[in-house]
Each structure stands twice: as C-alpha cells, then as structure tokens.
Amino acid sequence: MRFLAPALLALLVPGAAAAQDAVFTGEITGADHQHYKPVPFDVPAGVERITVTLTYDKANKTVVDMGVWDPERFRGWSGGTRDRFTLAPSDATPGYLTGALPAGRWQLMLGVPNARANSRAAYRVTVDFDRAGGTHASERIADAPLNPASGWYRGDFHMHDANSDGSCSSQSGKRVPCPLFRTVEAAAKAGLDFAAVTDHNTTAHFGGLRELQPYFDRTLLIPGTEITTFGGHANIFGERRFVDFRVGAAVPDIAALTRDVAAAGAILSINHPALPSGEACMGCGWIWPNTDWNRVTAIEAINSTITTGPLAGIGFWYARLNEGHRLTGIAGSDNHDPDAPEGKAPIGRPTTVVHAPELSLAGILAGIRAGNVFIDVAGTRNRLLEVTAAAGKSKAVMGGTIAGDAGLRIHAHAVGVGGASAELVVNGAVAAQSPVAGDDAHVEFPLAPRSCGWAAVNVRDGEGRPLLVGNPIYLTCRRS
C-alpha cells in the first residue's frame, strides 16, 4: 500500500482532486482472498467530519468490503454495499456510528470475501476532512441533485418528529413520539419537492434523513434545526454540524450564535417572530436586541395557520424591510403530527415556493438567498406567482434590485387564483389593487417616479385573506 500526497496525486492521476486530505493506493491479489487488509490513516485534531471513498478494479470477480475503527472503538461496517461513507458527531452513513472524531490513528478495514488466484486488482482510498477552512468531506458525500433543472420548487420549511416534540397515534391508537419516517412520508404524499425537518436544538434526525433520502428520491430532505433561545426561535437549514443554542451560557450573545450558524454552513430564518413570549411559549417571539440582520437570511412570514392579524409574521417582516434589511419571506407548517387534519397545520400548508437553480440542498439554499420566492398559503400544487419589475431595458425579479425611476412597472403573473385580487405593496402599505381575471392572468401596476425602498405583490381572496404572498423587489433611487 502506498500513500500519495494530494498535490503529487493530482499530477499522477488524471482527474484527481488536489483538495483531498489523504489518498492511499494499493493492490488486492489472490493472496488476499478471505483476508482482511487494514488501511491506517491519521486524523488530526479539530476534524468535524470524515468521508472515506473506495474505488477498485472489479474485474475477475474481485469483491472488497469496507468498515472502520477509530483509535478507541468500532465505528461501522457497510460491507460491499457502499463505495463511500461519512462520519460526524451529528450524523453518519447508515451502518456507521455517530460520535466524536478522536485525533489519532484510525483504521479502515478492507475485507476481501473473494479474490481469484493469480488475480490483481488496484484499489484507491480517499480520506477527506471537514475542518476550519475546508469542507472536503461534506462535498465528497453530497448527493446529486434530485432534479438538475432550474425552476419553481415547492416545500415546507418547518416540521417536527420524535427527535423533539412530534407525536402521532400508534398502531393501537395511543399517542406516541412519532417516528421520522412518518413525517417524511407525509411530506412526500403532499407532493412536496422538498421538506426541512427542524427538530428542536438537535441534529439527532440527520442520520435518519441520510437513511431515508435514497428511498424518497423525489422529495429533497433538508437537514434543519429549530434553535430555541429565551429571546426567540429560529430555524437553521443545511448545517454540517451541531450549533450550540445556549445563548447566555455556552454562547455569549445572539451575535455569536449567528456567526456560528454561518460557520456551520447554514442559513438562518427567524420563526413566528410576532408571537408573544411567556409561560405558554417561552421565547416564541423574537425579542433579541442588537440582532445582526446581515446574518439573517429569511423570516417566517407565515407560521402554521396564522396568516393575518398582529400575531402573523408578515408585519414583523415588513418592518425589517422598511429598516433597509433584505430578508426573504418564507413559511412553514410547524407541523408536530403528520396525521394533522385540515385546519391543524398539515404538512405542506402553507407551502414555500422557491425558484432554484436545481433541486438540491445547495440549490434551495441559493434560491432562498436570492429571494425569488413566494408563499402559497393553502399549500396547493399548482398556484403560481411570478413578479417582475421593468423600466426600459432594466428588469428584476423578486429578490432583485432595480432603479425606481420614471416608467417603472410591476408585472405579476398569477396562476390558479382566478377571481381573487392582486395588491401592490410599497414599503409595507397597499398602493394599488387589481382583479385577477382568470386562472392564468397577468396584472400590471405602474409605480410613482423616484420610488425608493421595496415593492411586492400579494394575492387575496374575496374576504381579504392571503392566498399568495410575494417577496420584495428592491428599489433604488436618487432622492431629490
């Protein structure tokens, strides 16, 4: 067996990535038949994730199994089922054990159940680490997009299972902590393109999501956590590791928490920000002073069935937009029971619809950051709201920026809401309204010259209840 430094490997092996932390090459021969072949590797201090990948020549019916031991204990075995595995304190590939990643000598074990006499099969093992300044291990284990096409993708950003306080009826009708697969199954049955499971302050469900994702290959499963602090709740999406939520104890202040969220590779969204905070729900409303809004990506404008009134998040979101912060409005069912009936926040109601470059974790997070997003309050599978602003040759979509000069017009394309009313919102106030004529309609609103701030389009039913909630287009102007 030989060890090759990554830089040297890049010169010797076509297509080899210089970013790999360690690469080992060797050969399986007939003498290895029904023997174990150790491949030791060293893990430095500070590693947050390890991903190991094995490739080998399968000619002559050579078969190689794989497992691993850390310096202290057995950490998992996948036999010949997988060509790679990942380990972290937060999650691991099925068949492997989560937990601390101690520094020292680890041992990858190659089992050889079959190698024909006189055969020779080259193998290659890559070991990648996540640590400060590098995410090689996460990149190596990332799944391919479920759909590589750009477009509108529908999902739910807020739900819970037995790993926090989700519950459902057992086979005999008892109320029990509800297993994760029931939540994921309900999201798939709702026709969602993506579902974020956001159990409170834990990453215990991350391994389960890894196990379930290959089966649910039409529904992207997003790892998330609802961080519950005494000054507010927030969801974080896409974190690679645990983020400590104990503001005022292990975490000095809310600024330190938001910095750690970013360091963990996640985005942060404030949950149900306008709810009261008290004995009924301590910390439910967002009351942290000195929040660094530049580190916040989104706000849950609609939580569960709260769509209007002072407890809805839309007013809080609009107030932050008026302060000059650029924040994407999203929604979540906050579901705690996958069997919840209509009117009790079933999974997928409300739905957040994201225009993303692809259906992948990276794609959906990029779509939220970009802000071309709308909320389908009823959680339908077909309603659409596309909003553009145009003046001359300049154009912008939701989340974009355009000069608020003379001749600027806002155009909305609404599908599935015939007979409703579209409203133009400028800096939080309704500036104009227009009927939606038909189930595939176009509505246009002119803007006053030198408009500054932001503008958005919403669609309401005949009783004034929101059906579709659009995100802002930001307006720049030269004030006279």
Phi, psi and omega per residue, in radians:
M1 nan 2.441 3.126
R2 -2.156 2.547 2.997
F3 -1.809 2.302 3.097
L4 -2.049 2.214 3.034
A5 -1.068 2.515 -3.074
P6 -0.977 -0.714 -3.106
A7 -1.115 -0.700 3.113
L8 -1.203 -0.690 3.140
L9 -1.041 -0.672 -3.122
A10 -1.075 -0.500 3.121
L11 -1.425 -0.517 -3.022
L12 -1.626 -0.535 -3.033
V13 -1.979 2.030 3.134
P14 -1.013 2.305 3.090
G15 1.414 -0.049 -3.134
A16 -1.221 2.449 -3.097
A17 -1.577 2.267 -3.138
A18 -1.239 -0.183 -3.087
A19 -1.382 -0.206 -3.099
Q20 -1.109 2.505 -3.090
D21 -1.400 -0.590 3.099
A22 -2.740 2.523 3.116
V23 -2.365 2.345 3.116
F24 -2.192 2.376 3.090
T25 -2.182 2.677 3.134
G26 -2.989 -2.847 -3.029
E27 -2.505 2.363 2.984
I28 -1.685 2.212 3.139
T29 -2.083 3.042 3.105
G30 -1.018 -0.472 3.128
A31 -1.187 -0.314 -3.136
D32 -1.506 -0.024 -3.103
H33 -0.952 2.178 3.140
Q34 0.985 0.691 3.023
H35 -2.229 2.901 3.062
Y36 -1.871 2.442 -3.056
K37 -2.171 1.839 -3.125
P38 -1.316 2.504 3.030
V39 -2.214 1.607 -3.117
P40 -1.283 2.550 3.038
F41 -2.564 2.674 -3.078
D42 -1.762 2.335 3.081
V43 -1.889 2.085 3.124
P44 -1.334 2.940 3.087
A45 -1.170 2.607 3.058
G46 1.526 0.116 3.128
V47 -1.340 2.345 -3.103
E48 -1.839 -0.316 3.098
R49 -2.744 2.534 3.069
I50 -2.178 2.292 3.003
T51 -2.179 2.250 3.132
V52 -2.016 2.334 3.129
T53 -2.185 2.353 3.135
L54 -2.115 2.268 2.941
T55 -2.224 2.551 3.121
Y56 -2.743 2.818 3.141
D57 -1.363 2.042 -3.066
K58 -1.684 0.206 3.068
A59 -1.136 2.767 3.125
N60 1.092 0.401 3.059
K61 1.143 0.407 3.057
T62 -1.142 2.350 3.128
V63 -2.226 2.298 3.140
V64 -2.233 2.161 3.019
D65 -1.620 2.978 -3.041
M66 -2.609 2.468 3.018
G67 -2.783 3.135 -3.049
V68 -2.635 2.564 3.000
W69 -2.130 2.427 2.985
D70 -1.546 -3.087 -3.093
P71 -1.083 -0.262 -3.047
E72 -2.067 -0.459 -2.986
R73 -2.780 2.923 3.026
F74 -1.186 2.390 -3.098
R75 -2.132 -0.041 3.036
G76 2.568 2.850 -3.103
W77 -2.615 2.311 3.084
S78 -2.134 0.057 3.134
G79 1.014 -2.423 3.114
G80 -1.697 0.224 -3.059
T81 -1.258 -0.613 -2.998
R82 -2.160 2.678 3.034
D83 -1.794 0.000 3.104
R84 -2.774 2.750 3.054
F85 -2.601 2.789 3.106
T86 -2.301 2.579 3.116
L87 -2.334 2.396 3.068
A88 -2.709 2.886 3.030
P89 -1.078 -0.477 -3.061
S90 -1.537 -0.548 -3.021
D91 -2.864 2.934 3.107
A92 -2.721 2.771 3.020
T93 -1.037 2.462 3.063
P94 -0.875 2.356 -3.064
G95 1.704 -0.159 -3.134
Y96 -2.122 2.785 -2.987
L97 -1.851 2.285 3.027
T98 -1.217 2.915 3.083
G99 2.475 3.101 -3.139
A100 -1.024 2.652 -3.128
L101 -1.937 1.493 -3.042
P102 -1.160 2.469 3.051
A103 -1.200 2.605 3.109
G104 2.302 -2.865 -3.065
R105 -1.490 2.014 3.026
W106 -1.705 2.904 -3.140
Q107 -2.412 1.918 2.955
L108 -1.352 2.317 -3.124
M109 -1.972 2.094 3.058
L110 -1.727 2.050 3.038
G111 -1.673 2.428 -3.081
V112 -2.089 1.532 3.123
P113 -1.228 -0.373 -3.141
N114 -2.640 2.188 2.970
A115 -2.598 2.024 -3.068
R116 -1.138 2.645 3.099
A117 -1.007 2.398 3.105
N118 1.203 0.134 3.105
S119 -1.447 2.776 3.079
R120 -2.468 2.225 -3.112
A121 -2.364 2.027 3.117
A122 -1.273 2.505 3.053
Y123 -2.268 2.813 -3.140
R124 -2.502 2.230 3.119
V125 -2.061 2.234 3.019
T126 -1.975 2.441 3.093
V127 -2.127 2.176 -3.095
D128 -2.165 2.519 -3.101
F129 -2.118 2.538 2.809
D130 -1.698 2.252 3.049
R131 -2.751 3.085 -3.101
A132 -0.917 2.154 3.110
G133 1.529 -0.015 -3.128
G134 -2.628 2.441 -3.140
T135 -2.265 0.687 -3.080
H136 -1.032 -0.721 -3.074
A137 -1.159 -0.723 3.112
S138 -1.140 -0.696 3.136
E139 -1.152 -0.645 -3.086
R140 -1.201 -0.545 -3.069
I141 -1.688 -0.069 -3.075
A142 -1.066 2.407 3.112
D143 -1.315 2.676 3.003
A144 -1.193 2.692 3.103
P145 -0.987 2.464 3.033
L146 -1.207 -0.496 3.034
N147 -2.522 2.082 -3.082
P148 -1.386 -0.073 -3.049
A149 -1.485 2.546 3.011
S150 -1.350 2.628 3.131
G151 2.826 -2.966 -3.137
W152 -1.515 2.244 3.123
Y153 -2.205 2.383 -3.006
R154 -1.870 2.379 -3.135
G155 -2.817 3.101 3.136
D156 -2.126 2.218 -3.046
F157 -1.740 0.189 -3.008
H158 -2.716 1.869 3.088
M159 -2.765 2.771 -3.019
H160 -2.317 2.722 3.106
D161 -2.431 -2.795 -3.049
A162 -1.146 -0.265 3.110
N163 -1.283 -0.163 2.923
S164 -2.365 -1.837 -3.022
D165 -2.136 0.451 3.044
G166 -1.370 2.485 -3.129
S167 -2.507 2.820 3.099
C168 -2.807 3.096 3.141
S169 -1.455 2.361 3.093
S170 -1.345 -3.104 3.118
Q171 -1.037 -0.580 -3.125
S172 -1.649 0.074 3.072
G173 1.628 0.107 3.095
K174 -1.408 2.643 3.066
R175 -1.406 2.128 -3.062
V176 -2.393 2.783 2.975
P177 -1.005 2.287 -2.967
C178 -1.566 2.183 -3.100
P179 -1.133 2.632 -3.056
L180 -0.957 -0.698 -3.040
F181 -1.084 -0.495 3.116
R182 -1.152 -0.696 3.110
T183 -1.138 -0.797 -3.141
V184 -1.136 -0.716 3.118
E185 -1.063 -0.727 3.123
A186 -1.143 -0.654 3.100
A187 -1.118 -0.713 3.118
A188 -1.153 -0.737 3.134
K189 -1.152 -0.472 3.093
A190 -1.325 -0.057 3.111
G191 1.368 0.357 -3.108
L192 -1.312 2.510 3.034
D193 -1.408 -0.492 3.115
F194 -2.570 2.715 3.128
A195 -2.548 2.201 3.090
A196 -1.776 2.083 3.069
V197 -1.657 2.129 -2.918
T198 -2.240 1.181 3.130
D199 -1.199 2.715 -2.993
H200 -1.225 2.062 2.898
N201 1.036 0.367 -3.058
T202 -2.438 2.756 2.989
T203 -2.003 0.308 -3.050
A204 -1.054 -0.451 -3.108
H205 -1.503 -0.105 -3.050
F206 -1.124 -0.725 3.110
G207 -1.096 -0.677 3.088
G208 -1.096 -0.674 3.095
L209 -1.115 -0.675 3.076
R210 -1.071 -0.683 -3.136
E211 -1.199 -0.693 -3.036
L212 -1.415 -0.476 -3.014
Q213 -0.993 -0.752 -3.136
P214 -1.053 -0.572 3.121
Y215 -1.311 -0.788 -3.141
F216 -1.538 1.271 -2.981
D217 -1.564 0.189 2.979
R218 -2.013 -0.058 -3.122
T219 -2.184 1.974 3.126
L220 -1.229 2.201 3.132
L221 -1.747 2.026 -3.052
I222 -1.757 2.130 3.066
P223 -1.259 2.252 -3.138
G224 -2.551 2.924 3.110
T225 -2.477 2.347 2.950
E226 -1.600 1.937 3.113
I227 -1.462 2.087 -3.112
T228 -1.916 1.777 3.063
T229 -1.749 2.959 -3.141
F230 -1.297 -0.156 3.131
G231 -2.002 0.208 3.112
G232 2.611 2.734 3.090
H233 -1.876 2.572 3.098
A234 -2.600 2.490 2.983
N235 -1.602 2.459 2.948
I236 -2.092 2.459 -3.030
F237 -2.131 2.315 2.995
G238 1.464 0.318 -3.133
E239 -1.207 2.531 3.131
R240 -1.555 -0.166 -3.067
R241 -2.746 3.019 3.076
F242 -1.095 2.423 3.025
V243 -2.035 2.119 -3.082
D244 -1.217 2.268 -3.037
F245 -1.738 -0.044 -2.931
R246 -1.454 1.245 3.130
V247 -1.150 2.277 -3.089
G248 1.681 -0.170 3.099
A249 -2.141 -1.697 3.123
A250 -1.198 -0.419 -3.137
V251 -1.952 2.101 -2.980
P252 -1.116 -0.658 -3.092
D253 -2.802 3.067 -3.074
I254 -1.165 -0.500 3.108
A255 -1.133 -0.694 3.112
A256 -1.127 -0.660 3.117
L257 -1.125 -0.804 -3.113
T258 -1.146 -0.565 3.067
R259 -1.151 -0.702 -3.118
D260 -1.215 -0.593 3.065
V261 -1.007 -0.822 3.131
A262 -1.120 -0.706 -3.139
A263 -1.131 -0.474 3.111
A264 -1.466 0.055 3.087
G265 1.454 0.253 -3.048
A266 -1.843 2.915 2.937
I267 -1.949 2.713 -3.035
L268 -2.052 2.371 3.105
S269 -2.278 2.225 3.133
I270 -1.290 2.264 -3.119
N271 -1.628 2.587 3.041
H272 0.402 1.067 -2.933
P273 -1.193 -0.383 -3.056
A274 -1.694 0.025 3.106
L275 -1.194 2.634 3.087
P276 -1.237 2.627 3.082
S277 -1.922 2.145 -3.121
G278 -3.053 -2.796 -3.053
E279 -1.081 -0.549 3.134
A280 -1.187 -0.589 3.129
C281 -2.763 1.554 -3.081
M282 -1.178 2.182 3.098
G283 1.395 0.198 -3.088
C284 -1.128 -0.766 3.122
G285 -1.481 2.641 -3.085
W286 -1.507 1.965 -3.087
I287 -2.215 0.161 -3.115
W288 -1.143 2.146 3.024
P289 -1.289 2.764 3.050
N290 1.044 0.563 3.035
T291 -1.125 2.285 3.083
D292 -1.464 1.649 -3.055
W293 -1.193 -0.271 3.058
N294 -1.187 -0.320 3.110
R295 -1.755 0.102 3.066
V296 -1.835 2.291 -3.099
T297 -1.672 -0.638 -2.984
A298 -2.541 2.875 3.035
I299 -2.294 2.384 3.084
E300 -1.325 1.591 -3.086
A301 -1.195 -0.551 3.071
I302 -2.288 2.160 3.103
N303 -2.030 2.138 3.053
S304 1.017 -2.243 -3.087
T305 -1.683 0.100 -3.096
I306 -1.531 1.695 -3.031
T307 -1.901 -0.393 -3.109
T308 -2.424 2.950 3.070
G309 1.584 3.121 -3.038
P310 -1.188 -0.322 -3.131
L311 -1.542 -0.194 3.087
A312 -1.243 2.645 -3.088
G313 -1.429 -0.133 -3.055
I314 -1.089 -0.758 -3.134
G315 -1.096 -0.720 3.096
F316 -1.086 -0.770 3.121
W317 -1.070 -0.844 -3.136
Y318 -1.062 -0.658 3.122
A319 -1.095 -0.681 3.120
R320 -1.220 -0.655 3.075
L321 -1.076 -0.704 3.139
N322 -1.181 -0.367 3.054
E323 -1.399 -0.100 3.104
G324 1.755 0.113 3.132
H325 -1.519 2.474 3.125
R326 -1.772 1.847 -3.015
L327 -2.347 2.327 -3.139
T328 -1.477 2.280 3.069
G329 -1.480 2.182 3.106
I330 -2.232 -3.088 -3.129
A331 -2.519 2.830 3.072
G332 -2.722 2.578 -3.130
S333 -1.264 -0.438 -3.014
D334 0.977 0.683 -3.045
N335 -1.232 2.388 3.074
H336 -2.108 0.076 -3.128
D337 -2.659 1.953 -3.092
P338 -1.123 -0.253 3.097
D339 -1.690 0.219 -3.086
A340 -1.001 2.300 -3.131
P341 -1.368 3.015 3.061
E342 -0.956 2.352 -3.120
G343 1.601 -0.139 3.128
K344 -2.105 0.681 3.082
A345 0.990 1.062 3.033
P346 -1.149 2.724 3.122
I347 -1.012 2.318 3.133
G348 1.611 0.046 3.097
R349 -2.318 1.926 0.033
P350 -1.322 2.907 3.105
T351 -1.971 2.446 2.965
T352 -1.736 2.271 -3.104
V353 -1.958 2.075 -2.980
V354 -2.021 2.273 2.970
H355 -1.510 1.941 -3.016
A356 -2.177 2.678 3.134
P357 -1.194 -0.350 3.113
E358 -2.937 2.865 3.085
L359 -1.593 1.527 3.098
S360 -2.639 2.926 3.087
L361 -1.007 -0.867 -3.136
A362 -1.087 -0.660 -3.127
G363 -1.155 -0.789 -3.134
I364 -1.177 -0.713 3.107
L365 -1.115 -0.683 3.084
A366 -1.111 -0.675 3.112
G367 -1.124 -0.694 3.095
I368 -1.145 -0.759 3.114
R369 -1.056 -0.688 -3.091
A370 -1.257 -0.555 3.025
G371 1.547 0.118 3.059
N372 -1.467 1.408 -2.899
V373 -2.509 2.517 2.956
F374 -2.432 2.859 -3.131
I375 -1.888 2.213 3.023
D376 -1.739 1.754 -2.975
V377 -1.078 -0.682 -3.097
A378 -1.443 -0.115 3.124
G379 1.159 0.713 3.119
T380 -1.348 3.041 3.120
R381 -1.802 -0.020 -3.006
N382 -2.345 -0.182 -3.102
R383 -1.216 2.577 -3.048
L384 -2.473 2.497 3.030
L385 -2.435 1.873 3.078
E386 -1.944 2.212 -3.070
V387 -2.192 2.285 3.079
T388 -2.321 2.679 3.025
A389 -2.089 2.439 -3.104
A390 -2.519 2.460 3.013
A391 -2.592 1.913 -3.063
G392 1.108 -2.220 3.132
K393 -1.551 -0.081 -3.123
S394 -1.514 2.372 3.119
K395 -2.448 2.699 3.077
A396 -2.663 2.588 3.028
V397 -1.864 3.101 3.116
M398 -0.946 2.375 -3.068
G399 1.563 -0.242 -3.123
G400 -1.602 -3.126 -3.075
T401 -2.231 2.455 3.107
I402 -2.588 2.642 3.109
A403 -1.238 2.274 -3.119
G404 -1.466 0.975 -3.071
D405 -1.598 3.124 3.123
A406 -1.057 2.515 3.107
G407 1.540 0.022 -3.125
L408 -1.277 2.302 3.129
R409 -2.276 2.514 3.080
I410 -1.834 2.203 -3.113
H411 -2.015 2.285 3.118
A412 -2.105 2.313 3.031
H413 -1.914 2.002 -3.069
A414 -2.064 2.294 -3.120
V415 -2.146 2.374 3.030
G416 1.466 0.222 -3.095
V417 -2.306 0.634 3.127
G418 -1.002 2.403 -3.124
G419 1.539 -0.115 3.092
A420 -1.479 -3.040 -3.124
S421 -2.208 2.268 3.059
A422 -1.604 2.448 3.111
E423 -2.194 2.427 3.022
L424 -1.637 2.161 3.118
V425 -1.916 2.159 3.107
V426 -2.095 2.028 3.138
N427 0.932 0.708 3.030
G428 1.567 -0.140 -3.121
A429 -1.999 2.502 3.114
V430 -1.247 2.111 -3.097
A431 -1.767 -0.426 -3.121
A432 -2.868 2.772 3.098
Q433 -2.401 2.677 3.127
S434 -2.699 2.440 3.105
P435 -1.176 2.615 3.056
V436 -1.695 1.864 -3.023
A437 -1.601 1.655 3.097
G438 1.746 2.932 -3.072
D439 -1.463 -0.043 3.001
D440 -2.454 1.518 -2.917
A441 -2.121 2.745 3.068
H442 -2.159 2.309 -3.132
V443 -2.227 2.438 -3.121
E444 -2.257 2.429 3.119
F445 -2.212 2.261 2.981
P446 -1.410 2.638 3.071
L447 -1.947 2.564 3.100
A448 -1.133 2.548 3.096
P449 -0.993 2.640 3.126
R450 0.987 0.689 3.033
S451 -1.282 2.340 -3.120
C452 -2.171 2.698 3.052
G453 1.838 -1.875 -3.110
W454 -2.778 2.773 3.099
A455 -2.461 2.518 -3.141
A456 -2.515 2.837 3.088
V457 -2.128 2.287 3.004
N458 -2.085 2.813 3.058
V459 -2.181 2.273 -3.130
R460 -2.140 2.699 3.085
D461 -1.434 -3.080 -3.063
G462 -1.130 -0.314 3.109
E463 -1.765 0.194 3.080
G464 1.462 0.129 -3.140
R465 -1.456 2.439 -3.089
P466 -1.226 2.361 3.025
L467 -1.839 -0.822 3.117
L468 -2.284 2.358 -3.136
V469 -2.119 2.068 -3.102
G470 -1.604 2.778 3.065
N471 -1.614 2.824 -3.021
P472 -1.322 2.667 2.801
I473 -1.856 2.264 -3.024
Y474 -1.575 2.360 -3.019
L475 -1.962 2.165 3.038
T476 -1.844 2.593 3.125
C477 -2.786 2.844 3.049
R478 -1.736 1.914 -3.139
R479 -1.239 2.394 -3.137
S480 -1.419 nan nan
